Amino acid sequence: MAQIFQRSTNTIARLSIFGAVIFIALLGFAVDVVNKTSYVTEVHNARPQPVPFSHKHHVGELGLDCRYCHTSVEVSSSAGMPPTETCMTCHSQIWTNSAMLEPVRASYSESKPISWLRVNAVPDFVYFNHSIHVAKGVGCTTCHGPVGDMNITWRAQTLYMRWCVDCHNTPENYLRPRSEVFNAFYEVPSNQLALGRQLMKEYKVQSLTNCTTCHR
């Protein structure tokens, strides 16, 4: 009986299998690389806003505290967005005729909130509480980046789970004194590890890595 397959078929089959495995591995690597690019994560990509609000001017130059606008950050899961009345506290007196601030004046006179575009957001299936992180010594800039230098706000971190878990695994690398939580220009000290371990005990910080911590 004549052979159905040539002897070379075995070699071709082996090459096909190895080629398929290599191709899948390369494809997975490529997807992972693309998934980390700013095109997907939006890291460092400034989003256009109805009003080009500058944290650099208000925080870095004028010295406004984060809590002046984000009033609920210490008591709520959400940091909160300031109502137009907060903006008009100052801008009813200064820059009153600025064309750039026309949307603010219109919002105030019409009692309609400004439609800000959210820059930092976790998926709906993730629970995140600002107040507990603030209370445990996690600074604003740890997650939001150098806000005091941002003319237009951009996302500083991917907000991927691997990034969150890194902090939850080793919180001592990121904690700071509560008095420095809202310091936009806080610099990590050379003794961060020792300080972090001390603050973990003082603030009763746990290394929470159970899935239900964030996925409830």
Buried (B, 14 or more C-beta within 10 A) or exposed (E): EEEEEEEEEEEEEEEEEEEEEEEEEEEEEEEEEEEEEEEEBBBEEBEEBBBEBBBBEBBBEEEBEBBBBBBBBBEEBEBBBBBBEBBBEEBEEEEEEEEEBEBBBEBBEEEEEBEBEEBBEEEEEEEBEBBEBBBBBBBBBBBBBEBBEBEBBBBBBBBBBEEBBEBBEEBBBBBBBBEBBBBBEBEEEEEBEEBBBBBBEEBEBEEEEEEEEBEE
